[in-house]
Amino acid sequence: MITKMINNRPVKIWTDNVEESAMRQIENLTTLPFLFHHLAIMPDVHTGMGMPIGGVLACEGAVIPNAVGVDIGCGMCAVKTNWKVSEISAEVLRKKIMRGIRKRIPLGREHHKTAQDIAYLPVGHDIDSMEIVKRRQIAITKEVGTLGGGNHFIELQKDEEDTLWIMIHSGSRNLGKQVGDYYNKLAAALNKKWHSAVSPDIRLPFLAQGTKEFEMYWKEMNFCIDFALCNRRLMMERIEEVLSDSLPGIEFEPMINIAHNYAAVEHHFGSDVIVHRKGATLAREGVVGIIPGSQGTASYIVEGLGNPESFYSCSHGAGRVLSRTAAIRDLDLREEIERLEAKGIVHAIRSQNDMQEASGAYKDIEEVIANETDLVRVKTRLLPVAVIKG
């Protein structure tokens, strides 16, 4: 961990590899008048919208929609089975399991053609008091249980004992984007009205705690966090059904779930503050988390060590080294395919456009994990068997 003083504010960084554009965003964060104690930057850091992905920002009395992001509640889930991967034939894997998953779970921008049971949606929320969520109640019945696009994925993996695992990366779909965009615009308008000291150029407008607008965002954000969990849980249920049809006698352990795009009120360094994790994972002592690699590389089940310097956080993945545009332009399609097929991985790369999610677009996950040994303890190392991308 490296500590730097930027604009007279401490910044603790768990890597020496920070791209210039991400460093500019880090510098912008240190200008926030309500920044609390210090800024924490995880080893998978890369440029985001306003705030870098892999950033942990604690604030006094303010929430920043752009420091949560538009895929509110995005996160990981994983399930361990009792089945050995070596006992699954290539034909069953490709023709029954992979086809079955693709048939049951809409990918990319696709939604279910028919509404799913409302029992799959979050409960315990005052929906009538919400602006965006209330409007989207019919739409989300077709969005729940869908993967989405970009870096979202479904992977079948194996641990060092050859045991089959299921892993999913997905979020709150279009609902989270609608909520994030709406409140970011509202915050920008209010900051202008208040003549805020926060420059609009850094794209970090805030909502002040105690205001009606803060409370509105907080309720809708938490609904999105719950919806993202419901989304992952339904997909996992459908995958388990496919596996049960294909692998008689298969059993499933309880699902591990952890989010990495959200804000929460937490107690740190003697104060109750609002902690934003944007592409960062809770790593409080004993908390079990998931740090995925890129397509074709290892993923990790970890246990938090509760390091206060990171606000009890760790990385959420490998982190990009190439933008999507640069990856499509610069990476070699044949090389990426050969790398996956040499490992026997059933992959999702078909065209040059798929290079945006190739392993060459991401940091080395082994280096990322090595940089955060004071944040997490590795419990299980998982290697990919088959990948479905959104």
N, C-alpha and C positions, 0 to 999 in steps of 0.2 A: 504494500500500500504506500502510495506517495502522497504527501501533503503539500499543497501549494497555497500561497496567499494570493488571491485575485481580488482586486478592488477592496483590499483589507478584510476579505472574508476567507476563512479556511475552506479549502476544497480537498477532499480525500478521494483519491483515484486508485482503483485496484488494477491498473494496467499502465504500461508506458507507451501504449499504442492508441493514440487518440487522433482522429483525422482533424484537419484544420477547421472544417465547417462545424464539427461537433464542439471543438474547443471554443469557437466563437459563441455558440449557444450556452456553453458552460459559463463563459464570461458574462453573458447577458443575465443569467440566473443570479449571479452574485450582486447584481444591481438592484434586485428586488428589496424594497424597504422592510418587508415582512419576513424575509428569509431568517430561519431560526438556526442558531448555533453553527452549522456548517452544511456544506453540500456534499453528498456522497455519490460517486460515479462508479458503476459496476464494470467488470472487465469486458463485457460484451458491448460497450458503449459505441454508438454510431449516431449520425445525424437524424433528427426527427423533425416534427413540425413544432417550432418554437422551443421545445425542450428536447434534448437528446434522448434517444432510446437507451435504456440502461441507466437512467438517472433516478435518484431518490432525493426528493425535495421536501423539507419540513418547513411549514409556514405557520406564522402566528396570525390567526384571525382571517384567513383568506383561503379560498380554493381557486385553482386555475384550471378551467376545462381543458386547455391545451396541454397541461401537465399530466392529465389523465389520458387524453387521446380520444379518438373517435370510435375505437373498438373497445368500449368500456367493458370491463370484466373478462376480457380475453385471457385465456389461460390454458392450462394443461390438465389432462387427467390420464390415469394409467391403471390397468388391471393386470394382475398376475393370474395365470391359469395353472392347471396341474398337468398340462400336455407338453410333451417333448417335441421340439421342432423337427428333429430328425425322423420322427414317426409320421410326418405329414408329407405325402407324396407331392411332387411338382404338379401333377394333374389336379389333385384336390385343391392345392393352394391357388392355382391360377383359375381353374374353371368353376370351382364351387365357392371357394371363400372370397376371392377377390371380386369375381363377378357378382356374387351375392351381396357384398358390401356396396358395390357401385349401384346395384339395383335398389337397395333399401335407403341409401343416403344420397340426397341431391348434392352435387358438387358445384363449385364456382358460384355463379349468380343464380343457379337454379334453386327453386323452392319446391315444396310438396305441391302436387296438383290439387289435393284435397286437404282441408283443415285437419290438423291433428287434435286429439282429445285435449280439452282445456285442463285436464288433470296434469298435463305435462308442463303447464305454465306456473310461474311463481305465485305463491299465496302470501297473504298477510300484508299486502300493500294497499294504501289508500289511492287507488287508481283514479278516482274521480277528481282528485286534487292535482293531478299531473297534466301538463300541457301536451307533451309529445306521446308519452306512453298511452294515454287515454285514446288518442287518435289511431294508434297502431294496434289496438287489441285484436282486430280481425286479421290484419296482415301477419302478426307474429304467430298465429296458429299454423301458418304455412312455412314460417321461417324456422321454427323450433325443430331441432333434429336435422339441421343442414350444415354442411361443412364451411362453405364460403370459399373465397379464393386467396390469392397472394401466398403468404407463407403458411397458411393453414394446412394441416395434413392429418391423415390417419396412417399409422404404421403398425405392422406386426413386427415384433422384435423378439430377441432371445437373450437370456442372461448367460452367465458363465457356466451354468448347469444345463444349458440347452432348453430351459423352460420358456414356453411361449408367453409373451406379454402383448397387451394392446395399449397403444398410446394415441391420444387425440390432442390436437392443438386447434382451438377454435374460440370464437367469442360471441358477441351479442348481435352479430349480423347487421342488417340495415338499421335496426332499432338504435343500436349504440351510436352509429354515425349520425342519425337524425338528432338524437339528444345532444351529442357532442357539438355538432355544428350550430344548433339552435342556441345553446348557452354560451358558446364562444362568441357568437355575434352579439348576444345580449350583453355579455360582459364588456365587449369592446365599446358598445354604445354607452353603457353606464360609466365606464372609465373616462370616456370623452366628456360626458356630462359632469363628472366629478372633478375634471381637470387633474386626473391622476398623474402622479410623478412617474408611473411606469410608462415608458415610451411605447407607443403603438407599433413602432418599427420592430420590436423584438417578439411580437406576436404572442404575448403572455398576459392578456387581459384577465382580471380576477373578479371574483364575487366576494364581497365582504361578509364575514360571519355576522349573523344577527339580522341580516336583511332578508326580505321576502324572497328575493331572487336566489340568494344562497340556499335557502331552505328548499326552494323548488328544484334547483339542480341536485341537491343532496338526495332528495327522495327519488328523483328519476335515475340518477346515477346508481343508486343501490338497487333499484328494480332491474336495471341493465346487468348489474353484477349477478343477481340471482337468475336472470334470464339466460345469461351466458352459461351458468352452471347447468340449468335445465336443458339447454341445447346440447352440451357435452354429455349429460347423463342419458338423454334419449338416444343419441348416436351410439353410445356405449351399449345400451340395451339392445339396439338393433344389431350391432356387431356380434354381441354375445348370442343372439338368436341364430345368426348365420353360422357361427362356429358350432353351436349346439347341433344344428342340422347336419354339419359336415364331420364333426368329430365326436362320436358317441361317448358319453361318460365324462365330457369335459366339465370342469368345475372352475368357478371364478372367485377370487378373493375380493374383499371390499374395495371400492374404487378410491384411489388417491386423487385429490383435486386441489389445484392451487391456481389462483389468478395472478396476473402480472400487469394489469392496467387498471388502477383504481386509486382512490384517496380514502383515508380513514383517520379518525381521531385516535391518537396513541399518546402514551406517556413516555417522554424521552428527556433525559437530563433535567429532571425536576419539573417539567412543564407538560401540559396537555396541548398538543399541536396537531396540525393537519398534515399528515405524511402522504405525499404523492409518490406512487410507484408507477413509472412509465417504462414498461419493459424491464421490470425488476420484481423479484419474488421475495415474499416474506421468509425470513430465515431465523425466526425466534428460536431459542433453545428447544430442541426436541421436535420442532415442526418438520414434518416430512414434505419435501418438495420435489419438483421435477425440473431438470435443466436439459432440454433437448439439444442435440447437435443439428447439423444440416443434413440434407438428403444424402444418405450413404455413409454417414459417420455415426459415432456412438452417441447415446443419450444417457443421462444419469438420474437415478433416484438418490436424493440427498437428504441429510438431516441437518437442520439449522443449528449453529453453535451460539446464536444470540450475541453477536458482536455489536456492542452499542455504537461503535464508530460508523457502521453502515446503516444505522437505524434498524438493526435486525433484518438486513436484506442481503440478497445475493443476485447473481445474474439470472436472466430468464432464458438464455440460450447461447448460441455461438456469437451472434451479432454480425452484421454485414460488413464486408470490406469493399464491396462494389455496389453502386446503386443499381436498380433494376435495368436502367438504360445502358449503363456501362457493362453489366454482365451479359446482356443480349448482344452487345457490340463486340465484346472482347473475348468471351470464353469460347472454347472449341467444343462444338456439339459432340463430335466423335470421341474426343478424349474423355468427356464427362460420362458418356454412355459406357465406354470401355472400362472406366474406373468402377462403375457400379456393377457391370456384368462380370467383371473379374472376381467380385466378391459374391457372386450368385444372388444379387438382390433383384427382386421383381420391382422395377422402378416406374416412374411416371414421366420420364423425359421422352418427348416425341419430336420436338422442333426447336429451332434456335430461340424462339420466344420463351421456351421453358428454361433457358439458361439463367433467367432471373432468380430461379430457386435452386440452381445447381450448387453443389458443395463449394465450387470455386468462387462463389459470390460471398462466402462467409468466412469468418475467422476460424482458426483451428480450435475446435472444442476442447482438445486436450490442454492447450495453453490457457484457455479461459478457466477451466477447472483448476489448473495448477496455480492460477493467480488468486484464487479465493479459498485456499485451504484454511484461512482464519475465519471464514464465514460459514462454511458447510463441511460436513463429513460425508464422503461418498458411501452410500449403502449398497447400491447395485449399478453395475455398468451393463448397458443394453446395446446390442448390435442390431441393425435393421435386417429384416427378412424380406419384407414387402412394403412398398410405399404407395399411397394414394395421395395426390396433391389436388388442391382445389383449382 
